[in-house]
Amino acid sequence: MNEILVDTDVVSYLLNRHSFAEKYEELLFGYVPMVSFITVAEMYRGAYKKNWGPRRMAELATHLRRFAIVPSSLQVCLSYAHISNAAESHGRPIETAEAFIAARALSLNIPLATNNRRHFEGIEGLTVLSVQPARPA
């Protein structure tokens, strides 16, 4: 299977019909789209924070069903610890959610679709796909 892990920002863009949504639909075409358990938690946290009503919450639940949700594992936890420590030792600390998302993509050996390339820079072995061009080195 041709799988891809989709970062929270892209899931949100698709749900909210952001100006990048169509470009990400094209990027994801031909892939089996997957999301980390962290992305599901982040999406619902945002919805609760904004006090979404029943209609909008149902729309979110329907939207998330288009993705296979991948859980954590011991391998993901170990990879998360390695990613977090490596980033910190290189003076580029990484947020917990991003480290778990990267760890999930690495453990599945699949690319990560994100609009936040900079969050994942320097993670060894991680393939990042984005509609945004990479920053110059």
C-alpha positions in Angstrom: 0.0 0.0 0.0 1.1 3.6 -0.7 0.4 5.1 2.7 1.1 8.6 4.0 0.8 10.1 7.5 -1.1 13.4 7.5 -0.1 16.1 10.0 -2.7 18.0 12.0 -2.3 21.2 10.1 -3.2 19.5 6.8 -6.2 17.7 8.4 -7.4 21.0 9.6 -6.9 22.7 6.2 -8.9 20.0 4.5 -11.7 20.2 7.1 -11.9 24.0 6.9 -11.5 24.3 3.2 -8.4 26.4 3.6 -6.8 28.0 0.6 -4.2 25.1 0.6 -6.9 22.4 0.8 -7.1 21.7 -2.9 -3.3 21.5 -3.2 -3.2 19.0 -0.4 -6.0 16.9 -1.9 -3.8 16.7 -5.0 -0.7 15.8 -2.9 -2.6 13.0 -1.1 -4.1 11.6 -4.3 -3.0 7.9 -4.7 -2.1 7.5 -1.0 -3.9 5.8 1.8 -4.1 8.8 4.2 -3.4 8.0 7.9 -3.3 10.2 11.0 -1.6 9.7 14.3 -3.6 9.3 17.5 -2.1 12.7 18.4 -3.7 14.4 15.5 -7.1 13.1 16.5 -6.5 14.5 20.0 -5.3 17.8 18.7 -8.3 18.2 16.4 -10.8 17.5 19.2 -8.9 19.7 21.6 -9.2 22.6 19.1 -12.9 21.9 18.6 -13.6 21.9 22.4 -11.5 25.0 22.8 -13.7 26.8 20.2 -16.9 25.4 21.8 -18.1 23.7 18.6 -21.7 22.7 18.6 -23.1 19.3 17.7 -23.3 19.9 13.9 -19.6 21.0 13.7 -18.5 18.1 16.0 -20.3 15.7 13.7 -18.6 17.2 10.7 -15.2 16.7 12.5 -16.1 13.0 13.3 -17.1 12.4 9.6 -13.9 14.1 8.4 -11.7 12.0 10.6 -13.2 8.8 9.2 -11.5 9.5 5.9 -8.2 8.7 7.6 -6.9 5.5 9.1 -6.0 6.3 12.7 -2.8 4.8 13.9 -2.2 4.2 17.6 1.0 4.5 19.6 3.3 1.6 20.4 6.5 0.9 22.3 8.4 1.4 19.1 6.8 4.8 18.6 7.5 5.8 22.2 11.2 4.9 21.9 11.4 6.8 18.6 9.7 9.8 20.2 12.3 9.8 23.0 15.2 9.5 20.4 13.7 12.4 18.3 13.1 14.6 21.3 16.6 14.1 22.7 18.3 14.5 19.3 16.5 17.7 18.6 17.3 19.1 22.0 20.9 18.2 21.8 21.1 20.0 18.5 19.6 23.2 20.0 16.3 22.7 18.2 13.7 21.4 20.7 10.6 19.9 19.2 7.1 20.0 20.6 5.7 16.7 22.0 3.0 16.4 19.4 5.3 16.9 16.5 7.9 14.4 17.9 5.1 11.8 18.3 3.8 12.4 14.8 7.3 12.1 13.3 8.0 9.0 15.4 4.7 7.4 14.0 5.7 8.2 10.4 9.2 6.8 10.9 7.9 3.6 12.6 5.7 3.0 9.6 8.4 4.0 7.2 6.0 6.4 5.4 6.2 10.0 4.4 4.6 12.8 6.4 2.4 15.4 4.7 2.7 18.7 6.5 2.6 22.4 5.8 4.9 22.9 8.8 8.2 21.7 7.3 10.2 23.6 9.9 8.7 21.6 12.8 10.3 18.5 11.4 13.6 19.7 10.0 16.6 17.7 11.0 14.7 14.5 11.9 16.9 11.8 10.5 15.1 9.4 8.1 11.8 11.4 7.9 10.5 12.1 4.5 8.4 15.3 4.5 6.0 16.2 1.7 4.5 19.6 1.5 2.9 22.0 -1.0 5.2 24.6 0.4 8.7 24.7 -1.0 11.5 23.8 1.3 13.4 26.7 2.9 16.8 27.4 1.4 19.7 25.9 3.5 
